[in-house]
Amino acid sequence: MKKITPYILLSFLLAACTANIPQNFSESKEATEIFPDFSNITIPSNIAPLNFQILTEADKYVTRFSNGSYEYLQSGNTINIPLSKWEKLMANSNKIEVDIYSSHHGSWVKHPTFTWQIAEEIDPYISYRLIPPSVESYERLSINQRNLTNFEETVIYANSMVQHDDNGQCINCHHYKNWETDQMMFHARQYLGGTVIINNGDMKRINLKTDSTISAGVYPAWHPTHNYIAFSTNKTRQSVHTNNNNRIEVFDTESDLILYNIDKNSVSIVENDTAEFECFPAWTPDGKTLYYVSAHFDYGFGSDREEYIVKNHKSIHYNLYKKSFNPETAAWGKPELVYDAASEDKSITLPRVSPDGRYLLFTMGDYGVFHIWHKDANLYLMDLQNGSTRELSEINSSDVESYHSWSSNGKWIIFSTRRDDGGFTRLYLSHLGEDGKFTKAFPIPQQSPDYSTNFMFSYNIPEFMKEPVSVSPKEIASFFKNSETIQANYTKTVNE
């Protein structure tokens, strides 16, 4: 018997795995089911390969990718496109066609072609909090960053990095000025807590709580042209339901808005009406208007405020407001009602203005301001030129749509949703067309197509970034351990 060398055997195996389009096949009208559902979507020109699994049962598969001048074939039901092949498919292309062939007992079928339309670039990085499935294991929470042009993910900072015995941190609310990471911030509660502000290499930890404010600042909005950050200050409670599809309810018992002046290390009040719950500030691109949400709240004479709120939280509805602002003098105008959601028995949260100032994106549900578990929560778009508002039916699902952000060019949004399994939040992207309509939403691509199926953490607060955070996790941890907290000063509000 002739001996087969390893080289010959390897060559034989490679040849056996080579994909070829079947010469004889029938046309099928039945679309192939794939996961994630990347069929007929618009994608950024710099996105990572869209790897997926073919779920339609068959004996064999061949998938063909073509941009009209270059094609790539792959066999099997798990599609992992090499980066070198992906770059060739994306180069100088405006569309990629995908054809899937499946074999059943030796008979080949070609399924309907689907396409990937190629649009403008997206910011190459995103960051987000990764939250473990148990509310009791928050020490595993981290802020991570992901390169959208490939699959590289790194930790910006993690709760566990300065934990000492029973002393732990809880980090949240990371944010950047104009999508640039040389000016960034996040908040840390509990051990060595404070608001960390990194301003062109200068790192400080600030205590924003003063004798005149409810709490430290959360839900930040960094002013686009000046060194201000608007925050909400809140007293928040959380309850876990045992027999409700909205498993967790988070609500405020008090809520105001403040402005922090970075240069002067001073805090001033933006809104603190005791009969209003003001929350979630958002600047316009010129920095001359601040949008926010607020709910009017009256509780019965002699009632315990928190107990009353717990019992009546479904009757609390947040409206959309705005205030004018002079960046030079830090003077405020009067509150203006923009959208009366309460009159419709609805509640608005998370307003975010597009970079060109044309649109305002927000989430609206039946009640409350924390819609992270509200299955009725959907995304809405307001045209700030004419005031018209519509539900984004083209990207909403039957499950939760919550936190969302605009890309720096205003052509893409990223948002969190529980549409995949109802339990874990995942991040989806969508493109805004010239007609003001969004294209079919799709999840951020992963190197392994079943990654999201097996990943037991939730994504929270996705933010676009033009570049990665350059300060290392060790530098931030060392800063916490070796620096003192700076107390912010309280100053009076300036009104026009």
C-alpha positions in Angstrom: 0.0 0.0 0.0 1.3 3.4 -1.0 2.1 5.6 2.0 0.2 9.0 2.1 2.5 11.8 3.4 1.0 14.5 5.7 1.4 17.1 3.0 -0.7 15.0 0.5 -3.3 14.3 3.2 -3.6 18.0 4.1 -3.9 18.9 0.4 -6.7 16.3 0.0 -8.6 17.6 3.0 -8.4 21.2 1.8 -9.6 20.2 -1.6 -12.5 18.3 -0.1 -13.6 21.4 1.8 -13.4 23.7 -1.2 -16.8 25.3 -1.8 -18.2 25.2 -5.3 -21.5 26.4 -6.6 -23.6 23.4 -7.6 -24.1 23.0 -11.3 -27.6 21.6 -11.0 -30.1 23.2 -8.6 -33.7 24.3 -8.4 -34.9 27.7 -7.4 -36.8 28.0 -4.1 -39.1 30.9 -3.0 -38.4 30.0 0.7 -35.8 32.3 2.3 -33.1 30.8 4.3 -33.3 31.4 8.1 -30.1 32.8 9.4 -28.9 33.9 12.9 -28.3 36.7 13.5 -30.8 38.0 10.9 -28.5 39.9 8.6 -30.7 39.6 5.6 -31.4 42.7 3.5 -29.8 45.3 5.7 -27.8 48.5 5.2 -24.3 48.3 6.8 -21.4 50.7 7.4 -18.5 50.6 4.9 -16.1 49.9 7.8 -18.0 47.3 9.8 -16.5 43.9 10.8 -17.5 40.8 8.9 -21.1 39.7 9.3 -20.7 36.1 10.5 -23.8 34.1 10.8 -25.3 30.6 11.1 -27.7 29.0 8.6 -30.6 27.5 10.6 -32.5 25.9 7.7 -31.9 22.2 8.0 -30.0 20.6 5.1 -27.2 18.1 4.4 -24.8 20.5 2.8 -24.5 24.3 2.2 -22.7 26.6 -0.1 -22.8 30.4 0.4 -21.7 32.8 -2.3 -20.8 36.5 -1.6 -20.4 38.8 -4.5 -19.9 42.6 -5.0 -20.1 42.3 -8.8 -16.4 42.1 -9.4 -15.2 39.8 -6.6 -16.8 36.7 -5.1 -16.1 34.5 -2.1 -17.5 31.0 -1.5 -17.8 29.2 1.8 -19.3 25.8 2.7 -21.0 24.7 5.9 -23.8 26.2 7.9 -21.5 28.4 10.1 -20.2 31.4 8.2 -17.0 32.9 9.4 -15.7 35.3 6.7 -11.9 35.9 6.9 -11.0 39.6 7.3 -8.9 39.6 4.2 -11.9 38.3 2.1 -14.2 40.7 3.8 -12.0 43.6 2.9 -12.1 42.6 -0.8 -15.9 42.3 -0.7 -16.3 45.7 0.9 -13.6 47.5 -1.3 -15.2 50.1 -3.7 -18.6 48.4 -3.3 -22.0 49.7 -2.7 -23.7 46.4 -2.4 -22.9 42.7 -1.6 -25.3 39.9 -2.8 -25.5 36.8 -0.7 -26.7 33.5 -2.3 -27.3 30.4 -0.1 -27.5 26.9 -1.7 -28.6 23.9 0.4 -28.6 20.2 -0.4 -31.3 17.7 0.7 -30.6 14.1 -0.1 -28.3 15.1 -3.0 -30.7 17.6 -4.5 -29.5 21.3 -4.4 -31.8 24.3 -3.9 -30.9 28.0 -4.4 -32.7 30.2 -1.9 -33.7 33.8 -2.7 -30.8 36.3 -2.8 -30.5 38.8 0.0 -28.3 42.0 -0.1 -26.1 44.1 2.1 -26.3 47.7 1.0 -23.1 49.6 1.9 -23.5 53.1 3.3 -21.4 55.7 5.2 -18.8 54.8 7.7 -19.7 54.4 11.4 -17.6 55.6 14.4 -15.0 52.8 14.8 -15.6 52.3 18.5 -18.4 51.9 21.0 -18.3 51.5 24.7 -20.9 50.1 27.1 -21.4 48.6 30.5 -21.6 44.8 30.8 -24.0 43.8 33.5 -24.0 40.3 35.0 -27.4 38.5 35.2 -27.7 38.7 39.0 -28.4 42.0 40.8 -26.3 40.7 43.7 -23.1 40.2 41.7 -22.4 43.8 40.6 -18.7 43.4 41.4 -18.5 41.6 38.0 -19.7 44.8 36.2 -17.3 46.5 33.8 -17.2 49.3 31.2 -15.8 47.8 28.0 -14.9 49.2 24.5 -15.3 47.4 21.2 -13.8 48.0 17.9 -16.6 47.8 15.3 -14.2 47.3 12.4 -13.0 44.0 13.9 -13.9 42.0 17.0 -11.4 43.4 19.5 -12.9 44.2 22.9 -11.0 45.5 25.9 -11.9 46.7 29.4 -11.9 50.4 30.2 -12.5 49.8 33.9 -14.1 47.2 36.1 -15.7 47.2 39.5 -13.4 44.5 40.8 -10.2 46.5 40.2 -10.2 48.3 43.6 -12.4 46.1 45.6 -11.1 45.5 49.1 -12.7 42.8 51.3 -16.3 43.8 51.6 -15.7 47.3 50.1 -16.8 47.4 46.5 -17.5 49.9 43.7 -20.4 50.2 41.3 -19.4 52.1 38.2 -21.9 53.7 35.8 -22.8 56.6 33.5 -19.7 56.9 31.2 -19.8 59.7 28.7 -17.6 61.6 26.2 -17.5 65.1 24.9 -18.3 65.1 21.2 -17.5 61.4 20.9 -13.8 62.1 21.7 -12.2 60.1 24.5 -9.6 62.7 25.7 -12.6 64.2 27.5 -14.5 61.5 29.2 -16.1 60.7 32.6 -17.8 58.0 34.6 -19.3 57.7 38.1 -18.3 55.3 40.9 -20.5 54.6 43.8 -19.6 53.3 47.3 -15.9 52.5 48.0 -13.6 55.3 46.8 -16.6 56.7 45.0 -17.0 59.9 43.0 -17.4 61.3 39.5 -14.2 60.7 37.6 -13.5 63.3 34.9 -10.6 62.9 32.5 -10.0 66.2 30.7 -7.1 66.2 28.2 -5.0 64.0 30.4 -6.0 65.6 33.7 -7.8 63.1 35.9 -9.9 64.2 38.9 -12.5 62.6 41.2 -15.2 65.0 42.2 -17.9 64.8 44.9 -20.8 66.5 43.2 -23.1 66.2 46.2 -23.5 69.4 48.0 -25.7 70.6 50.9 -28.1 72.1 48.3 -28.4 69.0 46.0 -30.1 65.6 46.3 -27.2 63.4 45.4 -24.1 63.2 43.2 -24.6 63.6 39.4 -25.8 60.9 37.2 -27.1 60.6 33.5 -24.5 63.1 32.2 -24.6 65.3 29.1 -21.3 67.0 28.3 -21.7 70.4 26.8 -20.5 70.4 23.1 -18.6 73.7 23.2 -17.8 74.6 26.8 -16.6 72.8 29.9 -20.0 72.1 31.4 -21.6 68.8 32.2 -25.4 68.7 32.9 -26.5 65.9 35.3 -29.6 64.6 37.0 -29.5 64.1 40.7 -31.8 61.4 42.0 -33.0 59.3 44.8 -33.8 56.0 43.2 -35.5 52.8 44.3 -35.7 49.4 42.6 -38.1 46.6 43.1 -38.2 43.1 41.6 -41.5 41.7 40.4 -42.4 38.0 40.9 -45.5 37.9 38.6 -45.0 40.7 36.0 -43.4 40.6 32.6 -41.7 43.9 33.4 -39.4 42.0 35.9 -37.7 45.0 37.5 -39.1 48.4 38.2 -36.8 51.3 38.8 -38.2 54.7 39.8 -37.2 58.0 41.4 -38.5 59.3 44.7 -36.8 62.7 44.0 -35.1 64.0 40.9 -33.5 67.4 39.9 -31.1 68.8 37.3 -27.7 70.4 38.0 -24.9 71.9 36.0 -21.2 71.3 36.8 -18.7 73.9 35.7 -15.4 71.9 35.2 -13.2 75.0 35.2 -14.6 76.5 38.3 -15.4 73.1 40.1 -18.9 74.5 40.8 -22.4 73.0 40.9 -25.5 75.0 40.2 -29.2 74.1 40.0 -30.9 73.8 36.6 -34.3 72.7 37.8 -35.4 71.6 41.3 -39.2 72.0 41.5 -40.3 69.7 44.3 -43.5 68.9 42.4 -41.5 67.7 39.3 -39.2 64.8 38.6 -36.6 66.2 36.2 -34.2 63.7 34.5 -32.0 62.8 31.5 -30.6 66.1 30.2 -29.4 66.3 26.5 -27.8 69.2 24.7 -28.4 70.5 21.2 -25.2 70.5 19.0 -24.8 74.3 19.5 -25.1 74.0 23.2 -27.8 76.7 23.5 -30.7 74.4 24.4 -31.0 71.6 27.0 -33.7 69.0 26.5 -34.9 66.9 29.4 -37.9 65.0 30.7 -40.0 65.7 33.8 -43.0 64.3 35.5 -45.4 66.4 37.6 -46.1 64.7 40.9 -48.4 65.5 43.8 -48.8 63.2 46.7 -51.5 63.2 49.3 -51.3 65.3 52.5 -49.9 63.3 55.3 -48.8 60.4 53.0 -45.3 58.9 53.1 -43.7 60.1 49.9 -41.8 57.0 49.0 -44.6 54.6 49.9 -47.0 56.7 47.8 -44.7 56.6 44.8 -44.3 52.8 45.1 -48.0 52.3 45.1 -48.7 54.8 42.3 -45.6 54.5 40.1 -47.8 53.5 37.1 -49.5 56.8 37.2 -46.3 58.8 36.8 -45.8 60.1 33.3 -42.8 62.1 32.0 -43.1 64.9 29.4 -40.4 66.4 27.2 -39.1 69.9 28.0 -36.4 72.2 27.0 -34.6 75.3 28.4 -32.5 77.9 26.6 -28.9 78.3 27.8 -26.2 81.0 27.2 -22.9 79.2 27.3 -20.9 82.4 27.9 -22.9 83.5 31.0 -24.3 80.1 32.0 -27.7 81.8 32.2 -30.9 79.8 31.8 -34.3 80.6 30.2 -37.6 79.2 31.4 -38.8 75.6 30.9 -40.8 75.0 27.8 -43.1 72.0 27.2 -42.2 70.3 24.0 -44.2 67.1 24.1 -47.1 66.4 26.4 -46.9 62.6 26.7 -48.9 62.5 29.9 -52.0 63.7 28.0 -51.7 60.5 26.0 -51.1 58.3 29.1 -47.5 57.8 27.9 -44.1 58.6 29.3 -40.9 59.8 27.6 -37.3 59.1 28.6 -33.8 59.4 27.2 -34.0 62.3 24.7 -31.0 62.5 22.4 -30.5 65.1 19.7 -28.9 64.2 16.4 -25.5 65.9 15.6 -27.0 68.1 12.9 -29.8 69.3 15.3 -32.5 68.0 13.0 -33.9 65.1 15.0 -34.6 64.2 18.6 -34.6 60.4 19.4 -36.4 59.2 22.5 -38.0 56.2 24.1 -41.7 56.3 25.1 -43.6 53.8 27.2 -46.7 53.6 29.3 -45.3 55.0 32.5 -42.1 55.9 34.4 -38.6 56.9 33.2 -36.6 53.7 33.5 -37.9 51.6 30.7 -35.1 48.9 30.7 -37.7 46.2 31.5 -40.8 47.8 30.0 -42.0 45.7 27.0 -44.2 48.6 25.9 -41.1 50.8 25.4 -40.4 51.9 21.8 -38.2 54.3 20.0 -39.7 57.6 18.6 -38.3 60.3 16.4 -39.2 64.0 16.5 -38.4 66.3 13.6 -37.2 69.5 15.3 -37.8 71.5 12.2 -41.6 70.9 12.2 -42.3 69.2 15.5 -43.8 66.1 14.0 -43.2 62.9 15.9 -43.6 59.3 14.9 -43.0 55.8 16.3 -40.1 54.1 14.6 -42.1 51.0 13.5 -39.4 50.1 11.1 -36.9 49.2 13.9 -39.1 48.6 17.0 -39.9 45.2 18.2 -42.4 43.5 20.5 -39.9 43.7 23.4 -37.9 46.5 25.1 -36.2 49.2 23.2 -34.3 51.4 25.6 -31.0 53.3 25.7 -29.8 54.8 22.3 -27.0 57.0 20.9 -26.2 58.8 17.7 -23.0 58.3 15.7 -20.9 61.4 15.3 -21.9 61.8 11.6 -25.6 61.4 12.5 -26.1 58.5 10.0 -26.3 55.7 12.5 -27.9 54.9 15.8 -27.1 52.2 18.3 -29.7 51.1 20.8 -30.3 48.4 23.4 -33.1 45.9 23.0 -34.3 42.6 24.5 -35.8 41.4 21.2 -33.6 38.3 21.0 -34.7 36.4 24.0 -36.6 38.8 26.3 -34.0 38.5 29.0 -30.7 40.0 28.0 -30.1 43.4 26.4 -28.2 43.3 23.1 -27.0 46.2 20.9 -28.5 46.9 17.5 -27.5 49.3 14.7 -29.6 51.1 12.1 -29.0 53.6 9.4 -30.9 56.9 8.9 -31.8 57.6 5.3 -32.2 60.9 3.6 -36.0 60.4 3.9 -35.9 60.3 7.7 -36.6 56.6 7.8 -34.3 54.0 9.4 -33.3 50.8 7.8 -33.8 47.3 9.2 -31.9 47.1 12.5 -29.3 44.4 13.1 -27.1 43.3 16.0 -23.4 44.3 16.2 -21.4 41.6 14.5 -19.6 39.0 16.6 -16.7 36.7 15.6 -18.7 33.7 16.6 -22.3 33.8 15.2 -23.7 32.2 18.4 -21.9 34.5 20.7 -25.0 36.4 21.9 -26.8 33.1 22.5 -24.3 31.9 25.0 -23.3 35.3 26.5 -25.0 35.8 29.8 -24.3 39.5 30.3 -26.4 42.5 29.3 -25.2 45.5 27.4 -26.1 48.9 28.8 -25.5 52.6 27.9 -23.9 52.1 24.4 -21.9 55.2 23.3 -20.1 55.8 20.0 -16.4 56.9 20.1 -14.1 58.2 17.5 -11.1 56.4 19.0 -10.5 54.1 22.0 -9.9 55.3 25.5 -6.1 55.6 25.9 -6.0 55.6 29.7 -5.4 52.1 30.9 -7.6 50.3 33.5 -4.5 50.0 35.7 -4.0 53.8 35.5 -7.6 54.4 36.5 -7.4 51.9 39.4 -4.1 53.4 40.6 -5.8 56.9 40.5 -8.6 55.7 42.7 -6.2 54.2 45.2 -3.8 57.2 45.4 -5.9 60.3 44.9 -8.2 62.4 47.1 -11.8 63.3 46.2 -12.3 66.9 45.4 -15.5 68.6 46.8 -17.5 70.6 44.3 -18.6 74.1 45.4 -22.2 75.2 45.2 -23.1 78.4 43.3 -26.3 80.2 42.6 -28.1 79.7 39.4 -28.1 82.4 36.8 -31.5 83.0 35.1 -32.2 85.3 32.1 
